[in-house]
Amino acid sequence: MEQDFEDRHEDVLQSVKRFESMLKRAESSFFDLDTFEQIVEHYMEEGKFEEASQACEIALEQYPYSVELMLCKAELSSSLGEYDEALEILARAELFNPSDNDITFLKGTVYSLKGDYQAAIEILTETLENAEDKDEVYYHIGLAYQSWERHHNAVAAFKQAIEVNPNNENALYELANSLEITGKLEESLPYYESFIDNDPYSQNAWYNIGIAYSKLGRFEEAANAYEYAVAIQDDFASAYFNLGNAYMNLVNWTKAEECYRYCLEHEEKSPEVYCCLGASIERQERFDEAMHYYKESIKLDPLWDDGYFGVGICLCEKKKWFEAIHFLKKALELNKHNTYYWLALADAEANLGSLVSALEAYQKAAELDPQNTEAWIKWSVLNHEQGNYDDAANLMLSAIDELPEESELYYRASIYLIKAGKYREAFNYLETGLILNFDGHEIMFEYFKNLETQKAIYRIIEQYQKK
C-alpha cells in the first residue's frame, strides 16, 4: 500500500515536470483529464494557487465541459479573492449539472468569503427541499453562520444536520466548536451523552464526546471516551490520533507515542501525525529519533513549519546551536507570527553568543505576544547578564503594564532596580510582589549573595509581615 502511494506520488511529480516543461517551451502537449486534475491538486497542496489557476485554465481549454475543473477553478479564484469570477464559473457549471451539491456548497462558501452571509444561507436553504444529503446542507448553513459569527444559529444548524445523520462527523465537530465559543459546551454534555445512551456501541458517539471533553480540558475523561471508540472500532485512526493528543496533555508520552504510531500504520501518512509522533518521542529525550520523524514531516510537506521547529528544538537539546538556528529560521520563514519560534531562536542565538540577534528575537517574541511572561523575562535576563540593569528593569515595567498580576515581574523589577542603584523604587516593587505572592520572594536571594544586601531585603520582608 505504501509503495502504491509512493508510485502515484512519483507519477504526479513526473506529470507536473512535463507540464512545466511545456509552459517553459511554449509548446502544446496533451494531458488526460485525470492527469490535469492531479497537477492542479498538487499545486493546491503546495499552496501555489497562481500555478494551479493557470493549470486549470489550460485544462479547461481542452476540457471545457468538465464540472470538476470548473469547481477547481472557482475554488482557486475565491482563494485569490476573485469572488465575482468564482461565482461566474459556478453559474456556468450549474448549466451543465444543476443538481450538483458541490456547486451549491461552493457558492455558499464564496458568498461567505465575500461577507454576504445572508445570500449564502438563502442559497443553501433553497436546496433543502430537493437535496438528498440534507445533513450536508444543514452543515454548510452552520458553517455560513459560523463565518457570520452567529454561533447560536450555527449550533441550531449543526444539530439539524445531526438529527438527519447522527454520524455526520464534521457537523458534530463544528457543533463542539460553536458550543465552546458560546460557552455552552459544558451544559451540552448531556446532548452528547444521549447519543451513547441511544447506542452504547457507537464509536462515533464515544469519539464525539471525547472531542467535547478535550475542548473542556477534561483530558482524563476524553482519553477514556477515545479508548471506548477504538475498542469498538480498532482501526479508528482519528480516534487514535485524538487519544494521542489527550495522552500528551496528560503527560503520558509513551501512550501518546503508541497512538501516533498506530495512526501512521493504519491511515495515509501526514506531516501532522509525524510531528506529533516526533513530539512524543522528543519529550522522552530520544532526540535523534524525534528528529527523524520531524524530518519525515518535512519530506511530506516542505512547507510544514512545525517540522523545522521540531528539528531545531532537538538540536538545541543536543546543544548544536548553529545547526538549530538554521532550522528555526526556516520555521520562521514559513510562519513569522509564532512567538515560540522566536523564543527558541533567541535562546539558540544567546547560547551561540550572538547577543544582538538574541535580543532582537526576544523583542520580536514579546511584541508578537505581550501576554507571554517567558518572552519578557528571558529578554530581561539577557540584558541583566550584559550588565544593562536599567534596560532590564524597564523591560519588567513594560511587562507589568501588560501582566499586572504576575508576581515574578515585580520581584525581577526590584532585582534589576537594586542593581541599578534605584533602591526606593526597587523596594516599592518588592512590596507589591510580596502582596501578590509572598513565597515568590525566594528569587531575590538567587541574585544577591552579598550578606548586607540580603539583610536589607530581609528587613523589608519583615516589615511587610508586621503590617
C-alpha positions in Angstrom: 0.0 0.0 0.0 2.8 2.4 0.9 4.6 1.5 -2.3 1.4 2.2 -4.3 1.2 5.7 -2.7 4.9 6.5 -3.5 4.4 5.3 -7.1 1.4 7.5 -7.5 3.2 10.5 -6.0 6.2 9.9 -8.3 3.8 9.8 -11.3 2.2 13.1 -10.3 5.6 14.7 -10.0 6.6 13.5 -13.4 3.3 14.9 -14.9 4.0 18.3 -13.2 7.5 18.3 -14.6 6.2 17.6 -18.1 3.6 20.3 -17.7 6.1 22.9 -16.6 8.4 21.9 -19.4 5.5 22.5 -21.8 4.9 26.0 -20.4 8.6 26.9 -20.5 9.0 25.9 -24.2 5.6 27.4 -25.1 4.6 24.1 -26.6 1.2 22.3 -26.6 1.0 18.9 -25.0 -1.9 16.5 -24.3 -2.8 15.5 -20.8 -5.8 13.4 -20.0 -8.4 14.8 -17.6 -7.3 12.8 -14.6 -3.7 14.0 -15.0 -4.8 17.6 -15.2 -6.8 17.2 -12.0 -3.7 15.7 -10.3 -1.5 18.6 -11.5 -4.0 21.1 -10.1 -4.3 19.3 -6.8 -0.5 19.1 -6.5 -0.2 22.8 -6.9 -3.0 23.4 -4.4 -1.4 21.2 -1.8 1.8 23.1 -2.3 0.0 26.4 -1.8 0.9 27.5 -5.3 -2.5 29.0 -6.2 -1.4 31.0 -9.2 0.2 28.0 -10.8 -2.9 25.9 -10.0 -5.1 28.5 -11.6 -3.0 28.6 -14.7 -3.1 24.8 -15.0 -6.9 24.9 -14.6 -7.3 27.5 -17.3 -5.2 25.4 -19.8 -7.1 22.2 -18.7 -10.5 24.0 -19.4 -9.3 24.8 -22.9 -9.0 21.1 -23.6 -12.0 20.0 -21.4 -14.4 22.9 -21.4 -17.3 20.9 -20.1 -15.6 19.4 -17.1 -17.6 20.4 -14.0 -14.7 19.1 -11.8 -12.3 21.5 -13.4 -14.8 24.4 -13.1 -15.1 23.7 -9.4 -11.3 23.7 -9.0 -11.1 27.0 -10.9 -13.9 28.6 -8.9 -12.2 27.4 -5.6 -8.9 28.9 -6.8 -10.4 32.1 -7.8 -12.1 32.5 -4.4 -8.7 31.7 -2.7 -7.2 34.5 -4.7 -10.0 36.9 -3.7 -11.6 36.9 -7.1 -15.1 36.2 -5.8 -17.2 37.5 -8.7 -15.1 35.4 -11.2 -15.7 32.4 -9.0 -19.4 32.9 -9.0 -19.4 33.3 -12.8 -17.6 30.0 -13.2 -20.1 28.3 -10.8 -23.0 29.7 -12.7 -21.6 28.1 -15.9 -21.0 24.8 -14.0 -24.7 24.8 -12.9 -25.8 24.9 -16.6 -24.1 21.5 -17.1 -25.1 20.0 -13.8 -27.8 22.0 -12.0 -28.3 19.3 -9.2 -24.6 19.1 -8.2 -24.5 19.8 -4.4 -20.8 20.6 -4.6 -21.6 23.6 -6.8 -24.2 24.8 -4.3 -21.9 24.3 -1.3 -19.0 26.2 -3.0 -21.4 29.0 -4.0 -22.3 29.3 -0.3 -18.7 29.4 0.6 -17.8 32.1 -1.9 -20.7 34.3 -0.7 -19.5 33.8 2.9 -16.0 34.8 1.9 -17.4 37.9 0.2 -19.1 38.7 3.5 -22.6 38.2 2.1 -23.7 35.6 4.6 -27.4 36.2 4.1 -27.1 35.3 0.4 -25.0 32.2 1.3 -27.7 30.9 3.7 -30.5 31.7 1.3 -28.9 29.7 -1.5 -28.3 26.7 0.8 -31.8 26.9 2.3 -33.4 26.9 -1.2 -31.8 23.5 -1.9 -33.0 21.8 1.2 -36.3 20.6 -0.2 -34.8 18.6 -3.1 -31.4 17.7 -1.5 -30.7 14.0 -0.9 -28.0 14.7 1.7 -29.9 17.2 3.8 -27.4 16.8 6.7 -24.7 18.2 4.4 -26.8 21.2 3.5 -27.5 22.0 7.2 -23.8 21.5 7.9 -22.9 24.2 5.3 -25.6 26.5 6.6 -23.9 26.1 10.0 -20.5 27.0 8.5 -22.0 30.2 7.0 -23.4 31.2 10.4 -20.0 30.5 12.0 -18.3 32.8 9.5 -21.0 35.4 10.3 -20.1 34.8 14.0 -23.7 33.9 14.8 -22.8 30.8 16.7 -26.2 30.3 18.3 -27.7 29.9 14.8 -24.7 27.7 13.8 -25.4 25.4 16.8 -29.0 25.0 15.7 -28.0 24.2 12.1 -25.4 21.7 13.1 -27.9 20.0 15.4 -30.3 19.8 12.5 -27.6 18.1 10.5 -27.0 15.6 13.2 -30.8 14.9 13.6 -30.7 13.8 9.9 -27.4 11.9 10.2 -26.1 11.2 13.7 -22.8 10.1 12.1 -22.0 13.3 10.4 -18.6 13.8 11.9 -18.0 17.2 10.5 -21.2 18.6 11.9 -20.5 17.0 15.3 -17.0 18.5 15.4 -18.1 22.0 14.4 -21.0 21.8 16.8 -18.4 21.4 19.6 -16.5 24.4 18.2 -19.6 26.7 18.3 -20.7 25.5 21.7 -17.2 26.2 23.0 -17.3 29.8 21.6 -20.7 30.4 23.1 -19.7 28.9 26.5 -22.4 26.3 26.3 -20.2 23.2 25.8 -20.2 22.0 29.4 -24.0 22.2 29.7 -24.4 20.4 26.3 -22.6 17.3 27.5 -26.0 15.6 28.1 -26.7 16.1 24.4 -23.6 14.1 23.5 -24.3 11.6 26.2 -27.7 11.0 24.7 -26.0 9.5 21.6 -24.2 7.0 23.8 -27.5 6.2 25.6 -29.2 5.5 22.3 -26.3 3.4 21.0 -23.6 2.4 23.6 -21.6 0.6 20.8 -21.4 3.6 18.5 -17.7 4.5 18.1 -18.7 7.9 16.7 -20.8 8.7 19.8 -17.8 8.0 22.1 -15.4 9.8 19.7 -17.5 13.0 19.7 -18.0 13.2 23.5 -14.2 12.7 23.6 -13.8 15.8 21.5 -16.2 17.7 23.8 -14.2 16.6 26.9 -10.9 17.6 25.1 -12.2 21.1 24.4 -13.2 21.4 28.0 -9.7 20.4 29.1 -11.0 17.2 30.8 -8.3 15.0 29.3 -8.7 12.0 31.5 -12.4 11.7 30.5 -11.5 12.4 26.9 -8.9 9.6 26.9 -11.5 7.2 28.4 -14.0 8.1 25.7 -11.5 7.7 22.9 -10.4 4.3 24.4 -14.1 3.2 24.1 -14.2 4.4 20.5 -11.1 2.4 19.5 -12.2 -0.6 21.5 -15.4 -0.7 19.4 -13.5 0.0 16.1 -9.9 -1.0 16.3 -8.9 0.7 13.0 -10.5 4.1 14.0 -7.4 6.2 13.1 -8.9 9.6 14.0 -9.8 8.4 17.5 -6.3 7.1 18.0 -4.9 10.5 16.9 -7.1 12.3 19.4 -6.3 9.8 22.0 -2.6 10.5 21.4 -3.3 14.2 21.9 -5.2 13.5 25.2 -2.2 11.5 26.5 0.2 14.3 25.5 -1.9 16.6 27.7 -1.8 14.0 30.5 2.0 13.9 30.2 1.9 10.2 29.2 4.4 10.4 26.4 4.7 6.6 26.0 1.0 6.1 25.5 0.8 9.1 23.1 3.7 7.6 21.1 1.8 4.3 20.7 -1.3 6.1 19.5 0.6 8.1 16.9 2.4 5.0 15.6 -0.9 3.3 15.2 -2.2 6.2 13.0 0.9 6.0 10.8 0.3 2.3 10.3 -3.4 2.5 9.5 -4.0 5.7 7.5 -2.3 7.7 4.9 0.8 9.3 6.3 0.5 13.0 7.2 3.0 15.6 8.3 0.8 16.4 11.3 1.0 12.8 12.7 4.7 12.6 12.0 5.2 15.9 14.0 3.0 14.6 16.9 4.9 11.4 17.0 8.2 13.3 17.0 7.0 15.5 19.9 6.0 12.4 22.0 9.5 11.0 21.4 11.2 14.3 22.0 9.5 14.5 25.4 11.1 11.2 26.2 14.5 12.8 25.4 15.2 10.4 22.4 16.2 13.4 20.3 17.8 11.7 17.3 14.7 9.5 16.8 12.4 12.5 17.2 14.4 14.4 14.6 13.9 11.5 12.2 10.1 11.9 12.4 10.2 15.7 12.2 12.2 15.4 9.0 9.7 12.9 7.7 7.0 15.5 8.1 9.2 18.0 6.1 9.6 15.4 3.3 5.9 15.0 3.0 5.3 18.8 3.1 8.3 21.1 2.7 6.1 24.0 4.0 5.3 22.3 7.3 6.9 24.8 9.7 6.3 22.6 12.8 8.7 20.0 11.4 11.5 22.5 11.0 10.8 23.8 14.5 10.9 20.3 16.0 14.2 19.6 14.4 15.5 22.9 15.7 14.4 22.2 19.3 16.0 18.7 19.2 19.3 20.3 18.0 19.0 22.8 20.9 18.7 20.0 23.3 21.8 18.5 21.9 23.5 21.9 22.2 24.1 22.1 18.4 23.2 25.7 18.4 24.5 26.6 14.9 22.5 23.8 13.2 19.5 24.6 15.3 19.4 28.2 14.2 19.2 27.1 10.5 16.1 25.0 11.2 14.5 27.6 13.4 15.0 30.3 10.9 13.4 28.1 8.2 10.4 27.6 10.5 10.1 31.4 10.9 10.4 31.9 7.1 7.2 29.9 6.9 5.5 31.3 9.9 6.7 34.7 11.2 4.0 35.1 13.8 4.8 32.2 16.1 6.1 33.5 19.4 7.6 30.2 20.4 9.7 30.0 17.2 11.2 33.4 18.1 11.8 32.4 21.7 13.6 29.2 20.6 15.7 31.2 18.0 16.6 33.8 20.7 17.7 31.0 23.1 19.9 29.4 20.4 21.4 32.8 19.4 22.2 33.6 23.0 23.9 30.3 23.6 25.9 30.7 20.4 27.0 34.2 21.7 25.1 36.2 19.0 23.7 38.6 21.6 22.4 41.3 19.3 20.4 38.7 17.3 19.2 37.1 20.5 17.9 40.4 21.9 16.1 41.2 18.6 14.5 37.8 18.7 13.3 38.2 22.3 11.9 41.6 21.4 10.0 40.2 18.4 8.5 37.4 20.7 7.3 40.0 23.2 5.9 42.2 20.5 4.0 39.3 19.0 2.6 38.2 22.3 2.8 40.8 25.0 0.9 38.4 27.4 3.8 35.9 27.2 5.6 36.2 30.5 8.5 34.0 29.4 9.4 36.3 26.5 9.7 39.4 28.8 11.7 37.5 31.4 14.2 36.0 29.0 14.6 39.3 27.3 15.3 41.0 30.6 17.7 38.2 31.8 19.9 38.6 28.8 20.1 42.4 29.4 20.9 41.7 33.0 23.7 39.3 32.1 25.2 42.1 29.9 25.1 44.5 32.8 22.3 46.6 31.3 20.3 46.9 34.5 18.3 49.9 33.6 17.2 48.3 30.3 16.3 45.1 32.2 14.3 47.0 34.7 12.4 49.0 32.0 11.5 45.7 30.3 10.0 44.5 33.5 8.0 47.7 34.0 6.6 47.3 30.4 5.8 43.7 31.2 4.0 44.7 34.3 1.8 47.1 32.3 0.8 44.0 30.2 0.6 41.5 33.0 -0.1 43.3 36.3 -0.9 40.1 38.2 2.4 38.3 37.5 4.3 38.5 40.8 7.6 37.4 39.3 7.8 40.5 37.2 7.7 42.7 40.3 10.4 40.7 42.0 12.6 40.9 38.9 11.9 44.6 38.5 13.1 45.0 42.1 16.2 43.0 41.5 17.2 45.0 38.4 16.4 48.3 40.1 18.6 47.4 43.1 21.4 46.6 40.8 20.9 49.9 39.0 21.1 51.7 42.4 17.4 52.7 42.5 16.7 51.4 45.9 13.5 53.2 46.9 11.8 52.3 43.6 13.1 48.8 43.9 11.5 48.3 47.4 8.1 49.5 46.2 8.1 46.8 43.5 9.3 44.3 46.1 6.4 45.1 48.4 3.9 44.6 45.5 5.5 41.3 44.7 5.1 40.2 48.3 1.4 41.2 48.2 0.8 39.2 45.1 2.8 36.1 46.1 4.8 36.1 49.3 6.6 32.9 48.6 8.0 34.2 45.3 10.5 36.4 47.2 13.0 33.5 47.3 14.1 34.5 43.8 15.7 37.7 45.3 18.4 35.7 47.1 19.4 33.9 43.9 20.7 37.3 42.6 22.2 38.7 45.8 24.9 36.8 47.5 26.2 39.8 49.5 25.2 39.5 53.1 24.5 43.2 53.7 22.1 43.3 50.7 20.4 40.1 51.9 19.9 41.6 55.3 18.3 44.8 53.8 15.9 42.6 51.8 15.0 40.5 54.9 14.2 43.7 56.8 11.8 44.9 54.1 10.1 41.4 54.1 9.8 41.5 57.9 8.3 45.0 57.8 5.7 43.7 55.3 4.9 40.8 57.5 4.3 43.1 60.5 1.7 45.2 58.6 
